[in-house]
Amino acid sequence: MKEQDNSLTERPETLAVLPKERFTTVYRLAQRLSCLLFHTLYPVRYHGLEWAQINAPFILICNHYSMLDPFIVAWKCARYQIFFLGKKELEGHPLLKWLLNQLHMIPIDRHNMDMAAIRACLTTLKEGHPLGFFPEGTRHKQGTMQDLESGVAFLALRANVPLLPVFISEKPRWFRIINCYFSKPITFEKLIDAGVNKSNCEKLLDLIRERYQQFAIAEKGP
């Protein structure tokens, strides 16, 4: 990845010493399976992993190609369990619902204003956990981070936590190496001072689009 911008190449400050988090057994198992999977069948080359170890709370945002995306990014954030938002339809089977609960998925109704999910997200951040969010709302193949859900901006402004951007270069394929990039968090102090409103949410979404344009340009290289 060609280093094009300071926002992609700066380094984090020294990490604070925090209490060790208690991981569920299922989450630990998912981490180990991810380590095996993304070193073998679906190889992933990671970049900027120092940013994956920043202090929580934060909102991890990522573009979305496949169902494997949460596992690609989460197991590298080894200090914490990531609480991802996921469509509530995934909880249709009791066993799957139990597994997703063990993985801390927050179910959301994508077709309506889901206040219960919003409250769960804010509580997760208030309690010091990282939240995982795919701002595109569903899997996209082209136009990375162009069509964004406004919810991620609202949550970030409301909770006053940074956004940790992660970029996956393409859809995982058997025995084909893809790239996954972590970069400096997106901060927005001036927007916080101006309050939570539609205009500021759109400005924050523009910052997200700009960062992912930088990712895409850097991935293509000279």
WOTA-V570197 format. One line per field, one symbol per residue. ss: DSSP state (2 for helix, 1 for strand, 0 for the rest). phi: phi as a letter, one per 20 degrees, with the letter a starting at -180 (. if undefined). psi: psi as a letter, one per 20 degrees, with the letter a starting at -180 (. if undefined). A space follows every 10 residues. Layout:
BEGIN
ss: ???
phi: ???
psi: ???
END
This chain:
BEGIN
ss: 0000022220 0000000000 0000222222 2222222000 0001111022 2220000011 1100000022 2222000000 0111111222 2202222222 2200011100 0000222222 2222220001 1110000000 0000000000 2222222220 0011111100 0010010111 1100010022 2222000222 2222222222 2222222222 00
phi: .fedbgfdcf dffgffedgf eeefffffff ffffgffedc fcfcdecmff ffdffeebde dbfcdbfegg fgeffeeffc eeeeebffff efdgffffff ffemfdfcef dbfeffffff fffgffenee ddbdffnbfc dcmgleedff gffgffffel cfdeeccdfa ffcgldfddc ddbggedbgf fgfenebfff ffffffffgf ffffgfffff mf
psi: ppohqhiiir qrrpqqoqqp qoqqgggggh gghggggjie gmpppqqkih iijrprqrop qqrohriigh hghhiimihr ppnqqqphhi jhpgghgggh ghjkpoqqoi ironhggghh ghggghjjqq pppniihrpq hrlpkgoqpi hhggggggil qqpopppphr ppqpkpprqp pqrpqprlgh hghirorggh ghhhhhhggg hhhgggghhh a.
END
